[in-house]
Amino acid sequence: MNKLRSVGLKTATAALRQPVLAAATALVCALMPLSASHAQGAPGVAAGTAQTQAKPVKVALIESLSGAFANTGEAVYRNVYWAMERVNARGGVQLPASAGGPRLLSLERYDSKGQNEEALSALRAAIDDGAQVILQGNSSATAAVLIETINKHNEREPNKRVIFLNYSAVDPILTNEKCSFWHFRFDAHADMRMAALMEVMREDKALKSVYLIGQDYSFGQAVLREAKKQLAAQRPDVAVVGDELHPIGRVKDFAPYAVKIKTSGAQAVVTGNWGNDLTLLVKAAREVGYEGSFYTFYGNALGAPAAIGDAGIGKVVAVADWLPNVPGAQSEAFYQSFRTRFPKPQDDYVHMRMQLMVEALAQSIERAGSTDALAVARQMESANVQLSGQGGSMRAADHQFQQALVVGVMDKKGAPGVKFDVEGSGYGFRVVRQIAAAKAQQPHSCTMQRP
């Protein structure tokens, strides 16, 4: 079975298990006044307690937890786990007694192994296990097949409906032509991210040539397509001297690509690459002596800064929903609390949008007064959440989360505006552009079909 179970937010790692069990034990004590009719039948949240409570809300994470992109899946897991710890520590989601009273959130892991068929098998297993919420994001191609399958499942089995929360699959089509009532995206899609990068590229008057490279699947294709469109509209003076796609997750040596980039004379590379495909690309570029800039969607972590080193100072640009060096005391405290929770340098990749996603889920369940997928989805359409000075709201028309975006440029830790580095690399990202949610939004072509 492709499942790695984590019931009640338990994991095989003792360091992660204990804080959640402690919070759960505290919650059990807090629930003592509940009537027996709402306490019977559910196992105790923590061993050694006599009190029982309503079963937790099962949330299934379907992601690559092995193989070439396992590091990206584990980064997601840490973020979602931490967000759910916060919800559970305050007593879980607050439901009326008629709905079973307060409920913990329970995160379970399902390994897709980076394959669509494995993801579909994991989806079936998760639903059979009683999952009510599906999380996935590190592949737009996988997200597309999950959306299609969930649409069919929810129509066939209305008593076992699920909702799909997407934190990273950013192919614009998912909230346009393929939009679904059951799917909600919490990351800015590729067109939104490209427009944010273009805010910086538009002002780089020295830039005259770019090389476009990406992963050969729906997302990578969308990035290159939008890059050409926006360059033509906003920087027609910039020549595209390279435009190519490579197999996703299968290239071990990017030196041939790096040589072509250098030979082209491109002053900058524009790429949506992520995970090892980005790290290996920038490392190869450094090794062949490429001195141009990188405009990236994900160049701010997962090994990329360390791979490119000093050559990236002032040259690697990344767009995100949030960066550790976003100014403000609340933002700084948020980041420091994550680093306290996960102190290992290799674990340093926190996503504000994933925290907001879990907050939106908790808010929607509470407003629905139920865990019924239809009721929760209807509330999710109007979700509006704030955390540590950041926030956003769901656009009901297409289920695209609207939030501010930031663009950062790589620099050495300690340089002005770079208090924090990433992954202990000695390099961080100075925020050079903050784009309000109202400006970051893009039009949509979704025709939502509601049940």
N, C-alpha and C positions, 0 to 999 in steps of 0.2 A: 504494500500500500504506500502511496506517495504522501503520506500524512505524517507530520511530526506534531503530536498533540501537546497542547499547553492549556489545560483546563483551569479555569479560575485564575488566569494569568500566571500559572506555574510554568517553569521551564526546567530543563535538565541542569541549568546552571544555578548553583546554590546562592551565588551572589545576587542573582535576580529574584530568586524565590522568596527570600526572607522578608524584604520590605513589603511585598504584596501580601504575604500571609499575615504579617503584623497588622497591616491596614484592614485586612479582611476580618481578623479576630476582633479588632476594635469595632468594626461595623456590626459584627454579630452581637457584641455587648450592647451596642446602641439600639439594636432591633429587639431587645428583650421584651418591650411592652407589646409587641405585635400579638394579635390574637392567635390562638392555636390553629384556627382554620387557615391562616395564611402562612403558618410555619411548618405544617405537617407535609411530609412526602418528599422534601428536598434534603439532600445530604448537607451536613455542616460545611461551612466554608473553610474552616481551618480544623485540623485534627485536634482532638482533645476538647472540643466544645460540645456542650449538650444542645445548645440552641440550633435550630434549623431555620432556613429562610427560603424564599422563592428561588427557583433556579436562575442562574445567571443568564444574561443575554449573550448568546454565542456569536462571536465575530470571527470569520474565517479569513486569514491572510493567505492568498494564493500567489506565490512568488518564487523566483529562482533562488533556492536555498542551497543549491549545489551547482557545480559546473563553473563556466567562465564568468558568470555574473553573480555568483553567490555573495560577493561582498556588497553588492547593491541591495540584494534581498535582505541581508542581515542588517544593513543600515536602516531600511524601512522598518524592520521588526523592532529595533531598539526605539525608534521614534514613536511608533504606535504603542508599544508596550509602556513607555514612559507616560504618554498621554493618558492611557487607561489607568495607570497607577494613580494619576492625579484625580481622575473621576472617582475611582473606587475609594481613595483616601478621604474624600468628602462625603462618603456614604453611598456611592453608586448613583444610578439614575433614580430619581424620585418619582415613583408611580403611586397612584392611590391604592388604598387597601383592596379595593375591588379588583385591581389588576395585579395583586400579589405583593404590593408594597415595594420598597426600595430594592433595586436589583443591581448586582455587580455586573461589570462587563468582563467577559471571558474571551481571551484571544487564543485561537488555535492556528497552528502553522500547517500549511500544505505546500509541498515542494512541487513546483511546476517543471523544474529542471530546464527551464528556458524553452519548453516545447508547448505548442498550442494543444496538442492531444493530451498531454499530461495535465495541462491546466483544466481542460474539460473534465478529465477523470477526477481531478481534485475538486472541481465544482460539484460533481455528482456526490462525491464522498462527503463534502461539507454539508450539503443539503440533507443527505441521509443522516448525518450526525446531529441535525437540528440547528444548523447555522441560520441566522436570520439576516445577517449582514455579510456581504462579500467585499473584501478589499483586494485591489490589484492595481498595478500601475506601471511597472517597469518594462512594458512592451505595448505599443499601440496595437500591434497585430493581435496579441493575445486579448487585449481589452475588447477589440471588435468582435471576436468570436464569443467572448463571454457575454457581451451585450446581446447578441443574437440568441444565444442559448437561454439566457435568463428571460428574455422576452417570451420565448416559446414556453419555457417552464412555468412562468407566472400565469400565463393564459391557460395552460392545461391543468395546473394544480393550484388553484387560488388559495387553498388552505395552507400551502407551504411556500408562499411567495417570499422572495428575498429582495433586498435592495443592493445596489452595486455602487460603492464609493471608490472613486478613481483618484489617486494622488499624484500620478506622474505620466500617464499615457496621454501625450499632448498632440496627437494628430488632430487637426481641426475638424476633420470629418465626424469625429465622435460626438460633437455637440452641434453638428450641422446636419448633413444628409442622414447620418446614422443615429441621430439623437433619440433617446429613449426616456420614457417617464421613470424607469427604474434605475437609470444611470445618472450619477452626479460627479462632475469633475471639479477637483479642488486645486489643480495646478493651472497656471496660465498656459493656454495652448500655443502651438508653435508660431502662429502668426502674431500673437500678442508678444511673445518673447523676442521675435525678430524685430518687431517695431521698437521695442525697448533698446535692443542693440543698435538699431539704426539711429537712435537719439545721439549716440556717441559717434558712430561712423559718419554721420552727417557733418559733424564739426571737425573731423580729422581731414583738413584740406590737403594735407600731404599725401593722403591715400589715393592712389591712382589705379591699382590693380589688386584683384583678389582671386584666391583659389577656393572653390567650393568642393567640399568632400564630406561624405556622409555614409551612414549604414544603409545597406540596400534592403529596406523594408518601408512600410507605409510612413512611419515617422521621418526617417532620414530623407525619403523622397519629398515629403511635405516641406521640410526645412530648406532644401535646395531650391525647390520650386518657389517658395516665398522669398528667399534671399534674392533670386533673380528678379522677381516682380518688384520688390521694394527698392532694390538698387536702381532699377530702370526708372522708377518713379522719383526717387529722392537723390540719387547720386549717378545720373546718367554719364558723368565724366569718368566713372570708375569702370575699368575693363575687367570682365570675367575671363581670366587666362587659364582656368582649369575648372572642370565640372565633372566629378565622377563619384560613383557609389562603389562600396566594397562589401563583401559578405559580412553579415553581422556575427560577431563572436567567434569567427573562424580564422581571422588573420593573426598569425603569431609574430610575423616580422613585417613591420610597416616601413622598413627602409626603402623599398622600391617606390612607395607612395611619397615618402619624404624627399627622395631624390627628384622626383617629378615636380614636386612643389617648389623646391629650390631652383631647379632648372627653368621653371616657368617665369621666374623673376617676380612672382607675386609678392606684394608688400604685406599681405595679410591672408590668413586662412579663416574661412567661415565654416563652422561645423556644429552639428547637433550631436556629435558622438558622445557617448557616455560609457561609464565603467572602464573595463580594460581596453576597449577600442579607442577611448580617448587617451588614457594614460600611455599606451604603447605608441600612439600616433605622435604625441608631443615629445615623448622620449626619443623616438626615431628622428624627429625633426631637429632636435638639439644635437644629436650625434652626428648628423650630416652637415651641421653648421648653418642651418636655416636661421636667419636673424629677423624674420618678419613677425608680425603680430598674430595672435589667435583671438578671434571673436567666437566665443563659445556659449553654449547653453549650460554646460556643466563642468567648466574648467576650474571650479573653486574647491574641489575636494577629490576624494577617492584616488589619491596618489598623483594626480596631475601636477599640482604645484611642485612637489618634491622631484618629480620626473624632469621637469623643465628647468628648475633651478634659477640661478641669477639671470639666465637668458630671458626669463619671463617677466622680469621687473619692468613695469610700465608697458608691457606688450600683451599679456594675457588678460582678456576682458571676459567677464562672466555676468550673465543675467540671472536673477533669482527673485523669489518672492520675498526673501529676507537674507541678510548676511550678518555674521557675528559682529561686524564693525559698524552696523547701522547705529547712528548716534542716538543717545538717550539712556537714562538710567534704567528704565524698565527693560529695554532690550538687552542691556548689558547683564542685568540680574538674571534674565531668562537664560542667556547663554551660559553664564557661570553656573547656574543650577544644573543645567544639562551636563556640563563638564564634571561637576561634582558627582553626579549620578553615574556617569560613564567616563572615568578618568583616563582610560587607556588612549593614547594618541590615535591608534588605528580606529577607534570608535567615534572619533570627532567628526560627525556629519549630522547636524541637526536641521530639521526642516520645520519651519514655522507652519507651513500649510498643513502638515500632517497633524500638528497639535490643534489647529483650528478645525480640521476635519472631524476629529474625535469630539471636540467641544460641540460642533454642529450636530453630531449624532446624538449626544447626550441631550442637548437642547430639544431636538426634534422628538425624541422618545418622550421626554417629559411633557412637551406641549401636546403631543398626541394622547397622553395618558394611557399609552398602550405600546406594545412591541409589534403590533400588527404592521406588516410591511406597507400596506396601502396607506394606513393612517400616518405612519412615520414619513413616508415619501411625500405626502401632502404637506406636512409641516416642514420637511427639508427644503421644499421649494421656496420658503420664505425665511430660511435660516439666516441669522445675522449674529455674528460672534466676535468677541474681542478678547485678546489675551496679551498681556505684557506690552501694551501700547500698539499692538498690531491688530488687524481685524479684517473682516470682509463679509460679503453677503452673497447669497445664491441668487442668480437671475433665473426666475421661474420659466422664462420663455424657452431657454435651451439647456438649463441646468449647468451653466458655466459659472463657477465661483468668480466673483469680482473682487480683486484685491490690488493693493499697491505693488509695484515692482521696483527693484533696485538694480543698478548696474555697478559693478566694482572692477577695479584694476589691480592686478597683482603687485605687491610691494613687500619689502622686508618688514618683519615684525619690529615694531618700535618706530617706524617711520610715521610721520604725521598722519593721523587717521587710521593707523593700523595697530591698535592695542593688542589684538588677538591674531595669532597665526592659525593655520589649519593643520591638524594631524601631526603637530609637533615638527612641522617642516621648516619653521623659521620664516615662512611666507604667509601673508594674509592678503585680504582684499580691501582696498580703500574704496569707500562708496563715492562714486563720482556723479551719479544721477539717481534721483528718487522720483518715481513716476506715480502720481496719484491714481487710485482705482478708476476714477471717472475718465482719465486720459488713457489708461491702459486697455480699457474695454474695446472690443471690436464688434462689428455687426455680425449677425448670424443668419443662417438660412434654414433653421430648424422649423419643422411643422410638427409640433408635439401632439402625439396621440395619447390622450389620457384615458384610463379605465373608468 
